[in-house]
Amino acid sequence: MPIQQISHQTPDEFSAQRAERSSAQKTFFVTGSTGFLGRALMAQLVSEGHAVRTAVHPAATRGNRDMRDAIRLDASVDEWRAAFEGCDGVFHLAWSTVPSIANADPIADLDTNLMGTVRLLEALRHAPQIPLVFASSGGTVYGAAETLPVAEHHPLRPLTAYGASKAAAEQYAMLYRRTWNVDARIIRLSNPFGPGQNTNGQLGAASIFAARALNHQLIEIWGDGSAIRDYVYIDDAVAGFMATMLAPRSRFGAIEPIINIGSGRGVSLREIVSFLTHILEHPVEVSFKPSRGFDVPASLLDISRARSLLGWAPTITFEEGMSRYIAYLKELEPTRARR
């Protein structure tokens, strides 16, 4: 995607140009396209016949010829403007940290993630007709829940630098919406899991536990295993992002478009282990470690706004999703053996 000169279009000119395209074929810009959610979203967009442009972390472009035309996340405002000119929507999924990493270096988290998000918003200030869907966190921005399930109006009391920077990015997105009419929309996503997730990372207990249990490896649990989380299968998560992007702006009315996307059901870590023991039909070895101060006891999202505003609802239960994921992992084994 070469960077081209910026052409300044009025909203009417932009709308007329977009109307000329087939309604079934659009062009979307995706940051974080190399991540778990980004890859799944891009696959869905391409399968539906859409064109996709990407933005990646600077490290992803080093020595990677396939990324030579992808704009980097440290791009200037003018580079951002040129990159998504003519696009029908922007999905902002990129984030360089997880809670433990952000807590270890809050300044780097702020410089990379929040500053990059604000530069993107500033670029969209000059093209407010392009919808932006920002991937926030459905657990870390809320902190310890006062009531369950947690609705969008719950106070934001993050317990990590990661959650604080996500919440700050949300605030900037809504500021740009209120002040400069940027069509910013926020998804507070629960814990996605399923095929394609990195099981060697620090996020995604459901996927990590499944991979380790399948290979007879030790599962480590922080705390006593009673912590409850909302796990949403990756296909349902992608459908939630698509529904949020494609909804007409008028759908939200006076409501700020901040939407929980999750399963609406809580599952404890012990329940995951119990289910894996049942489906794999062999014991699962578990080691319990001291709990961490930033781990909340329970996180469960109220998804009624997504149901009423978007007509979206999860279609895959936790058990079905885990069964699919384990089948996927088993299919990978012969491929790995041939390498």
N, C-alpha and C positions, 0 to 999 in steps of 0.2 A: 504494500500500500504506500506508494510514494506520496510525500507531502506536496500538495499543490498550493498555488496562490489562492488567497482568500477572496471570495466574491461576496459582497454585502447584499443580501437579499431582504426584501421586506417580508413580513409575515404572509401577506397575500401572494407574493411571488412564490414563496416557499410552498404554501398550501396548494397552489395551482400546479407546481412542478410535481409534488407528491401525488396529487390526484391523477396525474397522467400515467403513473405507474400502475401495474396490476396490483389490486388490493391483496392478492395472495403472495406477492413477491416484494419484500422490503429489504432495506439495508440496515443492519444493526451493528453498533460498536460495542465491543465487550472488553472490559479490563479484567485482568485476572483469568485470562482464557486458558492458562496452563494449569490452573488448580482443579480440584475435584468437581466443584460446582460449575466452573467455567467450561470444562471439557464436556460435561453432560449437557449444559445449556447450548453450547455451540453445535453439538451433534444434533440436538433437536431442531435448532434453527435451520441448519443445512438440510435436514431431512424434510423440512416443510418448504424448501425451495428458496429460503432467504439468503442474501449475501451477508457476510460477516467480516468486519474489520476488527483488529485486535490491538490491545495495549498490554505490555508485559513489564515485569520488574526488570531493571537494567541488567541484572545478572543473567536473565534468561536469553539475552541477545548475544552474549559473548560466545563466539565460536559456533553459533547455531545459524546455519544458512537459511533455514526455514523461517527464522524470525527477522531476517534482514530488513523487511519492510514494515515491521511492527513498531509503532511508536512506543517509546519508553515512558514509564510513569513519572520520570523526572522532567518531562517535557515542559516547555514554557506555555503560557496561556495561548499565545498565537499559534504554536504548534498544535495544541489541542483543537483550536478552532478549525484549522485547516484539515486536521485528521478526520473529524466527524462531520465535515461539511457535506450536506446532501443525505445524511443518515436519517432514518425514521425513528431511532431511539438509541439510548445509551444504557447498557447494563454495567454498573460499577461494582465489581465483585472483588477487585484486588485489595489485598491487605497483607502486609509483610510479616506480621507477628501473630503469635498465640498468647494467651494470658501470661504464662510464665516468662516468656521472652520479653514481652512488653514491660512487665514488672521489673525485670532485670535492667532495662534501659529505657525508661519512659521518654527521655528526650529524643532518642532515635525513633521511637514509635511515633511521637508527635511530628517530628520533621518529615518522616517518610510518608506516613499515612494521612494525617490530618492536612498537612500542607498540600500534598498531592490532590486530595479531594477538593480543597478550596480552589486550587488552580483550575481544576476541571469545572467546578461550578462557575467560576469567573468567566471561563470560556463560553459556557452555556448561557450566561447572561446576555450574550450577543446573539443567541439563537434560542430564545425561551420556548419556542414552539416544539423543540425536540424533547420528548419525555426522557427523564433520567430515573432509572430504578436503582436505588442504592441498597446493597446487602448489608444490613446491620445485624446485630446479634440479639436473638430472642431470649438469651439467658443472662449474659453479662451486663447488659445495660440496666436491667431491673434490679440486680442484686438480690438480697434476701427478700423473698416475696411476703407481702403482708397477707394476701389472700391467694388461693388457688382455685381455678386456673387464673393466670395473670392476664388481664386485659390491657389494651394499649394505653389507657389513661392511668395505669399504675405509675407511681413516682419512679424516677430514674435514680438509683442509688448504687452505681457500680462499685465493685470491690477490687477491681484491677485497673491498671493503666490501660489495658486493652479495652475494657468496657467503657472507661472514661473517654477515650479517643473516639470510639464508635458513637457514644452519646453526643460528643461535641460535633462530630461530622453530621449527625442528624440535625442538630441545632442550626448549623450553617446551611444545610440543605433547605430547611424550612424558612430560614431568614431570606435566602435567595428566592424562595417561592413567594413569600409575602411582599418583599421589597422590590424585586426585579422581575416577578412573574415567571421565574424559571419553573418548568413543569417537573419538579422533583417529587419522587415517590419513594417511600421507605418500606423495606421489608425487614421485619424482625424475625429472622429465621431461627428455628430450633436446631436440633442436632441432626443433620442429614447423614444418611449412611447408605451403603450399597456398592455395586460394582464400580471400580475405578478409584476408590478411596485409598489413600496411602496408609497402609497398616503399619508402617514403621514410624509414623509421625506421632504427634502428641494430642491430636484431636480425633474424635470418632470412636468412642468406647465400643459401640456395637460392632463396628467393622473390625477393630483391633482384636476384640475378644473372640470373634468368630474365627479369624485367621489363626490366632494362636491356639485356640481349642482344637481346630481341625488338624493342626500340625503337632498336637500333644506338647505344646509349649506352655510355660507358666504364665498365668494371667496375674498381673499386679493390680490391686485395688487400693486406692487411697481412702482410708477410713474403714468403716465396718460394712460397706456395701449397701447401706440403706439409702444412699443418695438417689433421688429420683430425677430423671430427665425425660424430655419429650423428644423421641426419635422419629424422624420423618424420612420415608424412603426417597431416594434421590429423584425418581420419576415424578413423584408428587411435588417435591420441592421445585423442580424445573417447571412443572405446570403452574405452580403458584407465581413464579416469576413471569411467565408468559402472560398469565391472566392479568397481572398487575400492569405490565407494559401495555397491553392491547386495550385495556379499559379506556373509554373516552374520558377526557378530562372532566367533563360535566358530571360524570358518575359520582365524583367525590363531593360535589357541592361545596358547602362551607367546611366540611370535615377535612382536617389535614390528613393527607393520604399516608398514614402510618399503619401498617398492616402486619399482624402476626401470621406467620406461616409455619405450621407444625402439624402434629398428628392429633393434638387435643387429648392425648392420653399419656400418663406418666408410667415409666418402667424403671424399676430400681436395678442397680448393678447386680445384686444377688439374683433377681429375676432373669437377667440376661444369662447368667451362668447356669441357672436351673434349666432354662430353655435349651441352651447349647448341650447340656448333659443329656437331655431327653432326645433331641433330634440327632445327635451324633452317636448316641448309644455307647458312650464310654465316659469314664470319670474325667472331670476337668480340674486341673490343679490350679489352686488360687493362693496367692500370698497377699495378706493384708498389711498395708503400710500406714503410718500415722497420717491422720487427716491434714489437709492443707487449709490455711486460714481463708483463702479466697473461694473455696468450694462451698456453694450454697447447699442446704439440705435438700431442696426440691425446686425444680423448675418445670413448669407445665403451662403451656400457652392456651389462652382463650382464643379460639379461631372463628368466633361467630361473626366478626366484622368481615373476614374474608369470604365467609359463606354468603352473607347478605349483600355485600357490595360487588363482589366479583363472581359470585356463583361458583366459587372454587371450594372443593373439599377433598381431603385425602381419600384415596381409593384403595390403598394397600396397607393392610394391618402390619403391625410390628412382626408378628409370627410369619406372615406370608413373605414380608420383605427379607427377613433373616433366612428363610428357607431358600428364597431365590438367590440370595447372596452366597450362601454356602454352596449351592449348585454351581454358581459362577466360579467360585474358588476351586472346586473340584475339577471343573473343565480346564482350568489353567494348569493343573499339575502335569498332564502329559506334555504340554507346550514347554514348561520349565525343564522337564526331564530331557527334552531334545536339545536344549541349548548347551 
